[in-house]
Amino acid sequence: MFHKATVTRKFFHARECAKLVKIAQHTNCEIKIIVDGKYVGTTKSILSLLKLGLRPNTVIFVFVKGKNEREAANKVSDLLKESDI
């Protein structure tokens, strides 16, 4: 399992959540997101991610398990840091 901490740069809406789900599907990884020390989201469901209510400057821990862990974690981190989509 690989984990990475990152800080969001924007609000997360359906489009961004869908991109996270696609990253998980394309890399064949299970991605879990921890906010405020609590497990709160998985990339198996867009709704699960929307419930997070991610806002700018939120510290997030991303846990990735699967064949391409580092690649998936870096892609998720890049997406979370993007200023606009």
Contacts in CASP RR format, 6 or more apart in sequence:
PFRMAT RR
TARGET T0000
AUTHOR 0000-0000-0000
METHOD contacts of the structure
MODEL  1
MFHKATVTRKFFHARECAKLVKIAQHTNCEIKIIVDGKYVGTTKSILSLL
KLGLRPNTVIFVFVKGKNEREAANKVSDLLKESDI
1 63 0 8 1.000
1 64 0 8 1.000
1 65 0 8 1.000
1 69 0 8 1.000
2 63 0 8 1.000
2 64 0 8 1.000
2 65 0 8 1.000
2 69 0 8 1.000
2 70 0 8 1.000
2 73 0 8 1.000
3 61 0 8 1.000
3 62 0 8 1.000
3 63 0 8 1.000
3 64 0 8 1.000
3 73 0 8 1.000
4 61 0 8 1.000
4 62 0 8 1.000
4 64 0 8 1.000
4 73 0 8 1.000
4 74 0 8 1.000
4 76 0 8 1.000
4 77 0 8 1.000
5 59 0 8 1.000
5 60 0 8 1.000
5 61 0 8 1.000
5 62 0 8 1.000
6 59 0 8 1.000
6 60 0 8 1.000
6 62 0 8 1.000
6 76 0 8 1.000
6 77 0 8 1.000
6 80 0 8 1.000
6 81 0 8 1.000
7 57 0 8 1.000
7 58 0 8 1.000
7 59 0 8 1.000
7 60 0 8 1.000
7 80 0 8 1.000
7 81 0 8 1.000
8 54 0 8 1.000
8 55 0 8 1.000
8 56 0 8 1.000
8 57 0 8 1.000
8 58 0 8 1.000
8 60 0 8 1.000
8 80 0 8 1.000
8 81 0 8 1.000
9 56 0 8 1.000
9 57 0 8 1.000
9 80 0 8 1.000
9 81 0 8 1.000
9 82 0 8 1.000
9 83 0 8 1.000
10 16 0 8 1.000
10 56 0 8 1.000
10 82 0 8 1.000
10 83 0 8 1.000
10 84 0 8 1.000
10 85 0 8 1.000
11 53 0 8 1.000
11 54 0 8 1.000
11 55 0 8 1.000
11 56 0 8 1.000
12 49 0 8 1.000
12 50 0 8 1.000
12 52 0 8 1.000
12 53 0 8 1.000
12 54 0 8 1.000
13 50 0 8 1.000
14 46 0 8 1.000
14 50 0 8 1.000
15 85 0 8 1.000
16 79 0 8 1.000
16 85 0 8 1.000
17 46 0 8 1.000
17 49 0 8 1.000
17 50 0 8 1.000
18 46 0 8 1.000
19 79 0 8 1.000
19 85 0 8 1.000
20 31 0 8 1.000
20 43 0 8 1.000
20 49 0 8 1.000
20 76 0 8 1.000
20 79 0 8 1.000
21 43 0 8 1.000
21 44 0 8 1.000
21 45 0 8 1.000
21 46 0 8 1.000
21 49 0 8 1.000
23 31 0 8 1.000
23 43 0 8 1.000
23 72 0 8 1.000
23 75 0 8 1.000
23 76 0 8 1.000
23 79 0 8 1.000
24 30 0 8 1.000
24 31 0 8 1.000
24 43 0 8 1.000
24 44 0 8 1.000
24 72 0 8 1.000
27 66 0 8 1.000
27 67 0 8 1.000
27 68 0 8 1.000
27 71 0 8 1.000
27 72 0 8 1.000
27 75 0 8 1.000
28 66 0 8 1.000
28 67 0 8 1.000
28 68 0 8 1.000
29 64 0 8 1.000
29 65 0 8 1.000
29 66 0 8 1.000
29 67 0 8 1.000
29 68 0 8 1.000
29 69 0 8 1.000
29 72 0 8 1.000
30 42 0 8 1.000
30 43 0 8 1.000
30 44 0 8 1.000
30 64 0 8 1.000
30 65 0 8 1.000
30 66 0 8 1.000
31 42 0 8 1.000
31 43 0 8 1.000
31 62 0 8 1.000
31 63 0 8 1.000
31 64 0 8 1.000
31 72 0 8 1.000
31 73 0 8 1.000
31 76 0 8 1.000
32 39 0 8 1.000
32 41 0 8 1.000
32 42 0 8 1.000
32 43 0 8 1.000
32 62 0 8 1.000
32 63 0 8 1.000
32 64 0 8 1.000
32 65 0 8 1.000
33 39 0 8 1.000
33 40 0 8 1.000
33 41 0 8 1.000
33 42 0 8 1.000
33 43 0 8 1.000
33 49 0 8 1.000
33 52 0 8 1.000
33 60 0 8 1.000
33 61 0 8 1.000
33 62 0 8 1.000
33 63 0 8 1.000
34 40 0 8 1.000
34 60 0 8 1.000
34 61 0 8 1.000
34 62 0 8 1.000
34 63 0 8 1.000
35 52 0 8 1.000
35 54 0 8 1.000
35 58 0 8 1.000
35 59 0 8 1.000
35 60 0 8 1.000
35 61 0 8 1.000
37 61 0 8 1.000
40 51 0 8 1.000
40 52 0 8 1.000
41 48 0 8 1.000
41 49 0 8 1.000
41 51 0 8 1.000
41 52 0 8 1.000
42 48 0 8 1.000
42 49 0 8 1.000
43 49 0 8 1.000
54 60 0 8 1.000
54 80 0 8 1.000
60 80 0 8 1.000
62 73 0 8 1.000
62 76 0 8 1.000
62 77 0 8 1.000
62 80 0 8 1.000
64 70 0 8 1.000
64 72 0 8 1.000
64 73 0 8 1.000
64 76 0 8 1.000
66 72 0 8 1.000
END
